[in-house]
């Protein structure tokens, strides 16, 4: 898996994503690559993505929006390689902070 996800940078630009989104997605893909111990994306399964996203929620203590950002970056990665992504509904999700109105 290359740093730019095998042409991912070009695909991001073809889809007219912002430069900020490009940097963010490539960063999440690089972190996932490290987590997956540099295994090729074709060898990874939905279970690996589930474990990573759960790891972010439980151990990385990321916010719900940060976890969603990582999730979208990984969906993009799998779209690049045209790999099927199984159902990810069982992933432990970070909880959104509930803001209660002040009295």
C-alpha positions in Angstrom: 0.0 0.0 0.0 1.6 3.2 -1.1 1.4 6.4 0.9 -1.0 7.9 -1.6 -3.0 4.7 -1.7 -1.9 3.7 -5.1 -3.0 6.7 -7.0 -5.5 7.8 -4.4 -4.2 11.4 -4.6 -5.1 11.6 -8.3 -8.5 10.0 -7.7 -9.2 12.5 -4.9 -8.3 15.4 -7.3 -10.4 13.9 -10.1 -13.4 13.9 -7.7 -12.7 17.5 -6.9 -12.3 16.9 -3.2 -10.7 19.8 -1.3 -7.0 19.8 -0.5 -7.9 19.6 3.2 -9.9 16.4 2.5 -7.0 15.0 0.5 -4.5 15.5 3.3 -6.9 14.2 5.9 -7.8 11.1 3.9 -4.2 10.3 3.1 -3.3 10.7 6.8 -6.0 8.3 7.9 -5.0 5.8 5.3 -1.4 6.0 6.4 -2.5 5.5 10.1 -4.6 2.5 9.0 -1.6 1.1 7.1 0.5 1.3 10.2 -2.2 -0.3 12.3 -2.6 -3.1 9.7 1.2 -3.6 9.8 1.7 -2.7 6.1 -0.5 -5.5 4.8 -1.8 -5.0 1.3 -5.4 -3.6 1.2 -6.5 -6.5 -1.0 -5.6 -8.8 1.9 -7.5 -6.8 4.5 -11.1 -7.6 5.3 -14.0 -5.6 6.8 -13.1 -7.1 10.1 -9.8 -5.3 10.0 -11.6 -2.0 9.4 -14.1 -2.8 12.2 -11.2 -3.5 14.6 -9.4 -0.3 13.7 -12.5 1.9 14.0 -13.3 0.2 17.4 -9.7 0.8 18.4 -10.1 4.5 17.6 -13.3 4.8 19.7 -12.1 2.8 22.7 -8.4 3.3 22.9 -7.8 6.4 20.7 -10.7 8.1 22.5 -11.5 10.1 19.3 -14.7 12.1 18.9 -17.6 10.7 16.8 -16.8 13.2 14.0 -13.1 12.1 14.0 -14.1 8.5 13.8 -16.5 9.2 11.0 -13.8 11.0 9.1 -11.5 7.9 9.5 -14.4 5.7 8.4 -15.0 7.8 5.2 -11.3 7.8 4.4 -11.2 4.0 4.6 -14.3 3.7 2.5 -12.5 5.8 0.0 -9.5 3.5 0.2 -11.6 0.4 -0.5 -13.3 2.3 -3.3 -9.9 2.9 -4.9 -9.2 -0.8 -4.9 -12.8 -1.7 -5.8 -13.0 -4.1 -2.9 -16.2 -5.1 -1.3 -16.8 -3.8 2.2 -19.0 -6.0 4.4 -21.6 -4.7 6.7 -19.9 -2.4 9.3 -22.9 -1.8 11.5 -21.4 -3.7 14.4 -18.5 -1.3 14.7 -18.2 0.3 18.2 -18.8 4.0 17.5 -17.6 7.0 19.4 -20.4 8.7 21.3 -21.5 12.2 20.3 -21.3 14.6 23.1 -24.8 15.7 24.2 -25.0 19.4 24.8 -27.8 20.2 27.2 -29.3 23.7 27.1 -28.4 25.9 30.0 -31.2 27.0 32.3 
